[in-house]
Amino acid sequence: MDVEQLRHEHYNATLIAIKPVTDDLWLIRVRPDQGVLAYKPGQYTTLGLGYWEPKVEGVGEEQLSEEQQSKLIKRAYSMSYPVVRDEDSALVDPEELDFYEFYIALVQNGSQPGQVPALTPRLFTRTVGDRLFVGDKITGHYTLNALGHGDQVVFAATGTGEAPHNCMIAQLLRTGYPAPIVSIVCVRYERDLAYKGVHIRLIEQFPNYHYITLTTRESWNQGRKVYIQDFIASGALEEQTGMRLDPACTHVYLCGNPSMIGVPKYHGTDKTYPTPRGVVEILEARGFTADYKQRIKGNIHFEEYW
C-alpha cells in the first residue's frame, strides 16, 4: 500500500494550526486547497483521514478488511470560530479567514460496547503541515434563522458543543444584535474551557452579553456540582443575568450531551421525555416548544453531539 499516493488522491486540505487545550482537547485550523466556502453560523462539514494513518496509543485494535485499509474515515464537525483577533480583541469578520476552525475532543472509547473510535485517535497524531480531507459542502439546520431582531438568546453547551455557538455569538455581536445573549458552557474541569479568555473579552466589550461556566469534576464542587439542567430549573440563570425566560421572546440553543438536551420521543400527538430530565422538558413545562424535524419550528433548537 503506497501511503503517499493515497494521501495525494484523497486529501484536499492542510492542517495549518493546532492549539492543544489539554492532551485530549484541541483547537485546529484547516485550510482547504480550493479556498473556504461561505456558511451560516451553526452549520457543519466533514473531516477525514485514511484508515492507513497511525493512531494514538491505548486505543483498541481495529479489525480492518483489506478494502477498508485504503478508505477514508469521515465525521461531521460543526464549524467553530476564533471570534476575536488576538492582537486587538476586535471581532473577526468571516471575510478575513482563509481557514476553518474546529474544536475537537479525542474519543478513546466508542459509544457502544466493543466499538473502537476511528477518526480522532488518528487526528491526534497529526502535526502542523499534515494533509487531511475536508468536505466540499457545509450544511445544517442548526442556525440563527429563527431569531427575530429583539429576541433574547440563550446558548447552552457541554464540552465541544460550544463550537457552533462561538460562531453564532460572533455573528450576533458583530452585526450589533441588541437583545440579551447568554452563553452557558458546562465542562468537567476549568482547564477544558478552551475559549474562556475569548468570552471574558466579549463580556468586557458588550453589556448585553453574559458568559457563564459550570464545572462538574473539580474537587471544590464535589457534592454540590450544578449541571445546565439544574442551573435553568433552579432559576439561577434568570437570577444571574436578570433575564426572564419568556417563551414569547426567547430562543434557546442546546448543543452537546444528549442527556443535557433531553430530546423527547414522539408518538403521534403524544411524547415521552428521557430520564433524567433534560433542558427540553424543563423549558417545555414553561411554555417553550422544541423543534421537531422540519414539521415543528419552535423556540428550542438543538444539536446532539453523539
Secondary structure, DSSP 4 states (H G I P E B T S, - for coil): --HHHHHHHH--EEEEEEEEEETTEEEEEEEETT-PPP--TT-EEEEEEETTS---TTSPPP---TTGGGSEEEEEEE-----B-TTT-PBPPGGG-SSEEEEEE---S-SSTT----SHHHHTT--TT-EEEE-S--B-S-SSTT--TT-EEEEEEEGGGGHHHHHHHHHHHHTT--S-EEEEEEESSGGG-TTHHHHHHHHHH-TTEEEEEEESS-GGGTTS---HHHHHHTTHHHHHH-----TTTEEEEEEE-HHHH-PPEEETTEEE--SS--HHHHHHTTT--B-BTTTB--SEEEEE--
